[in-house]
Amino acid sequence: MRTLRIPAILMLGAVWSGCASRAASSVGDAGGGLDSLNARLVNAYRARDPQAYGALYTDSAVFEWPAFNTVRGPKALADMARSNWADERNVDLKLAVANRRIAPDQATEFGAFQQAWTDSAGVRRTEFGRYVTSFVRQKDGGWKMDRFFGFEDSTREVGRGR
């Protein structure tokens, strides 16, 4: 009986070790996936592509910003982007990730952003702010945004034609 326990314990240890290393690898690979999603977000802004923007979000996504009504779902997010970008030209977005918390199937990112655009009067405007994004890993291993909360940074001047 004692000889049967040792192989069983070794086999359980091997299985646990394999699962743990797979989870660690999955979490370790997440940073690149999140960086890729952020790059697609920046590209959607630059191209002013509302469909590409909406496609970055889950079906249950929520967008919260103090100056807007809460927006839910990819279609509504695409509509919001289309409306916001209608009178803007040369839109640019820069993200500065401050911190990420990553688990195998979800992640949270904290950071700062700088959004610049030229308004309909030809004035270059810049907005600075902070954000928190909650991400969910998809079945294909990619990531989508599930919740975004952002706000204007009160420590910087906004829209002064920088």
N, C-alpha and C positions, 0 to 999 in steps of 0.2 A: 504494500500500500504506500509506503514511504517513497519508493522509487517512482510511483506514478505522480506524486505531488510535484516533484522537482521538474519534470518535463512540462507539466501543466502550468506551473508558475513561470517557467521560462517562456512558454508560448504566450501566456497572457502579457508578460513583460514586453515581448517583441511586438505584439499587436498594439499595446498602449504606446510604445515608443514610436511605432510607425504613424499612428494617429497624431501623436503630439508633434512629430516633425512635419507632417503634412499641414497641420493647423498653423504651426510657426512659419512654414514656408508661405502659406496662403496669406497670413498677416504681413509677412515681410514683403510680398509681391504687391500688396495693396497700394503702397505709396506710388508706384509707377502708374497703376490704374487710375488713382485719384489725380495725379499730375496730368494724365492724358485727358481725363474728363474736364479738368480746369482749362487745359489748352483748347478743347473744343468749345468751352464756354466763351473764352476770349475771342476765338475765331467767329463764333455766332454774333458777338457784339460788333466786331470789325466789319463783318459782311452784312450786318443788319439783317440777319436771316432768322425770322421768328420761328420758322418750322424747325430749324436746327436747334434753336434755343429750347423750344418746348420738348424736343426729343431727348433732352438731357435729364428730364424729370420722370419719376415714377407716376403711375396712374393715380396714386393717392397723395401726390405731392402737395405741399402747402408752402406758399410764399407770403412772408409777413414783412411789412415795412410800415413804420408809423404813418407815413404820408399817403398810403394806399389802403384800399379795402383789401382784406385777405383774398388771395387768389389760389384756387385749387385745381390741380390737374394740368396735364401737358397742353391741352387745347386752350384753356383759359390763360395759361402762361404765355403761349405763342401769341394770343390775341393782345395780351398786355404789352408784350415786347413790340409788336407791330404798332400799337397805338403810341407807345413811348418814343419809338424811333422815327415816327412819321415826320417830325419837324427837325430832326437831328441829322447832321452830316459828320463825316470823319469821326465816327464813334470809336473810342478806344477804352479798353479795360485792362487794368493791371491788378494782379492779386499778389499779396504778400502773406503767405501762409505762416502763421505764428506757432500753431500747435495742432497736432492731430492725435486723436485717440482711435486706435484701430482694433477691431475684433474681427473674427473670421467673416461674418456676414453683414457687418455694419461698421460705420466709421463716423466720426465727428471732426470737423475742421473749424478752427478759429483763425481769423486773420483780419487784415485790413485791405481795402481796395481803393483804387483811384480810377474814376471814370471821367473821361474827357470827351467833349463833343463840340461841334460848331452849331449854334442855334440858327433859327430861321432868319435872324437879323444879321448873321455872319459873325457873331461874337463867340469866341472860344471860351468855353466854360469847363470847369473842373470841379468835381465833387469828390470828397474824401469821406471814407466811412469804415465801419467795422462790420463783420459778418460772422455768423455761425451757420454751418451747413451740416445737415445730417445726410449721410449716404447709405444706400442699401446695395449689397452685392446682388447681381442678377444671376439667373440660372446659368448663363453663358460665361460667368466669371467676371464680367464687366461691372461697372458701377453706375448708378443713377442717383440724382439728388432726390431726397424724399421730403426734406424740410429746409427752407432757407429763411433766416431772419437777418435782416440788415438794418443799419441805421446810420444816419449822417454823423460824422465826427464833429462834435461841437468845439474841438480845440483848433480847428483850421478854418480859414475863410473859404467860402464856397462861391463859385460863379463870379469870380473877379477878373475873368479874361486872362488867366495865366497863360 
